[in-house]
Amino acid sequence: MKSAVETLDPTKVKLSVEVTYDELKPSIDHAYQHIAEQVTVPGFRKGKVPPRIIDQRVGRPAVIEHAVNEGLSSFYAEAVRENKLRPMGQPEVEVTKVPGLVPAEAGDEGELHFTAEVEVRPEITLPALDSLSLTVDDVEVSDEDVDARLDALRERFGSLVGVDRPAEAGDFVVIDLAATIGDEQVDQVSGTSYQIGSGNMLEGLDEALTGLSSGETTTFETVLVGGDRKGETANVTVTATAVKERQLPDADDEFAQLASEFDTIDELKADLRVQAGRIKASNQAVQARDLLVEKLTTETEIPVPSGVVEAEVHRHLESEGRLEDDEHRAEVTEQAQTALRNQILLDTLAEQLDIKVSQSELLDYLVSASRQYGMDPNTFITTLDQQGQIPAMVAEVARSKALAVSLRSVSVVDGSGKAVDLSEFIGTEEEDAEVEQAEASAPTDAATDFSAVAFGEDSADEKA
């Protein structure tokens, strides 16, 4: 098979492929076999109709068409691999020549020629990592940070107590609520507890409840955020049937013994200070990661395949039923461009750093993701495998790992100019080597061996 690539623009190429008759012949033979199983010809059993009879009854062109349709994707994928292309969308294929539509002498059957225009990941030049410097926030734990964590712990042990006063921010109000549009009641809930300030129901509800006492009713206008009338403006009547405040236990030694393994409140506060420091240190790593992406994106010209963006925007708007919403389309388009630009950046980074994803890293990621979806890990992984999504998960892990490895080469300092050690969060080369060695020597079984589905050679569509 011969193939050649013509670059149409930084994100699009034209692939020209020539397939010999001998390379296409297995598909032609399979086409005859498949058609023989479908047609009924007097004197022949199904599946046993000879090719010459099929040519007479069905026609040689139908056989060639079947063979071309069957073999085209594999020839395209092979040409993509040979030319080291990285497709990011579906190709537009045009068959320009087919083998002879009538049987011919050996060596004179002709060839299959086709072209495929496809958007690809552009070639980009990244700045040297060791030339970059990032400044993150200092790790300073204040008394206010400790008090905030202590208050959060006290809230877990607090109790709700009814109060005879107007509702205030932070109070819990038991409400009856009814929404109407015109003369039609479109929604109703009763006996629902809502905390003023949480903002997780309807816009305007916090303001309506503030100052309302038990037994009082008020109305307000808002846009519905769910149901069949989502997006429409409704009049909402809300009644407060009870107002409650959360009473917190005193922050004393007794509480420390109740809520922790410590005997005194001072010991508990000291531990909370350590916890706050760890969280702030973790936040430094997250901040450094985000700053690195921002700096690399700013200093790198990254063309974005417009067709891929348009397809994603259409899919998104169609799922929301908002294809005609031009304002929202512009917003989604910008988001899609940013996401795709970051993906191109991180995929290039992972390739340049020769990032390898171990089976344990993939398994950890999939188990964590299964928890987010509330699914059994085995069921979640099996579902992804059946949907052909494992390679996409591998790519996600590789992008995250590429950022962590990159941060090892970047200078990271805090606000005072002091070097920041992120090794606890981004690992070290020695730790990576230990993981690789452990995996290489550890036995695998059917439950943990992802090599067949995740680490084999990607098809062109998987690479997309």
Summary of the structure (lengths in Angstrom):
residues: 464
radius of gyration: 31.7
end to end distance: 22.4
largest distance: 99.5
contacts: 1273
relative contact order: 0.10
helix: 47%
strand: 19%
